[in-house]
Amino acid sequence: MMGFILLFGFIALMTIGLPIGFSLLLASFAGIIYGNYPITLFAQRMFTALDSFPLMAIPLFMLAGSLMSHGGIAKRILSFILGFVGHFQGSLGHVVAISSVILGGVSGSGVANTAVLSTTMFPEMKRRGYEEGFSAALIASSGSISLIIPPSIAMVLYGVSAQVSIGNLFMAGIVPGVMIGVLFLVYSFYIAKKKGYPIEGFVDKKERWKRFRDASWCLIIPIIVIFGIRGGIFTPTEGGAVMSAYAFFIGMFVYREIKLKDIPAVCLEAALNTAVVSTIIAATSLFSWLLTSAQIPQAIAASILSVTDNRILLLLLINLILLFVGMFIDSGPAIILLVPILAPVAVSIDMNLIQFGLIMIVNLTMSLLTPPVGTAVFVASNISGVPVGTLFKSLIPFWGIMLFVLMLVTYIPILTMWVVR
């Protein structure tokens, strides 16, 4: 009965349009009342969920992202990439595909990168005759892969939930993130040839070198963070602090696009984004604790394992569950909810939890692009003005690319795990 109250309450509240954090909190409150738990448990479990040093990385990465978005980093990266692909047909599409990998390594937020690319690239693509549906779909898909490219906030959440090395997760995410970016680039090139999209023009070596020097300050950000964490120089949390300090330095003193008067607005933006994520983490943790106390995750895991003992089919079933849940729940709460349920299943079939984390994050990256939630889709649609229905149709080839990489990650673990080893 407890499981019915929690799950039905959550779904009902989500259905009437209540934000996910409040839906989880109200459903959990009903579960506490029904289960005769002390009411103090409500605040206690939420506080315990947030009382974690590794989770301090999230507000620091949020602050770094805000500093970068205000510091002129994105436009320099885009200009740098255009200098190298401007002589290819469909140059602007290639810029979007390549920048997804670089920007992913800078901000770690799929929705933020989608917003940046939509604002900067969509008007230019539209002006040059690119099909609007294709442009918005490419931007939404490319922006979303920031969940996979390190440093990723989703990986921090998974690392904390599954108690695995965040540094190893960052390393493992490099290969699938780059693979998806490259395949997006190939598809963009194919469409550009088919539709006859324009060439932006050749840039000489002197201008390329100038753009590279201008962008080099931001291009080394992911290198500093990833190898600093992986090399044991600092923890992921300290890496977030290093990233914020570095972003502040280049925005204020190198590019000079951040002024002292901008700092309160930058900090407020980071604080609001952190508050949203923290509320969801706290609410999801309380909800997950109540589910666990009612033995629901164990029952679900046992049910999954009772379907078949075939490893290939079990992995397919896990992927289907993740894809389905991702259609309705954003990546953050989905990770905290599903790790206690599905991680034991992964362990039972001798799967490395780093590989399982990668499978989960690739699935949930797709959730940014699938109906009915599809956060990245709605961001791209709102900024570009392309109807959501049109955008979903244009996304079909991109879903296919991501499913292909997902199957490789699922069934050929050496593709990603060699980087960790």
Summary of the structure (lengths in Angstrom):
residues: 421
radius of gyration: 21.5
end to end distance: 45.2
largest distance: 72.4
contacts: 1537
relative contact order: 0.15
helix: 81%
strand: 0%
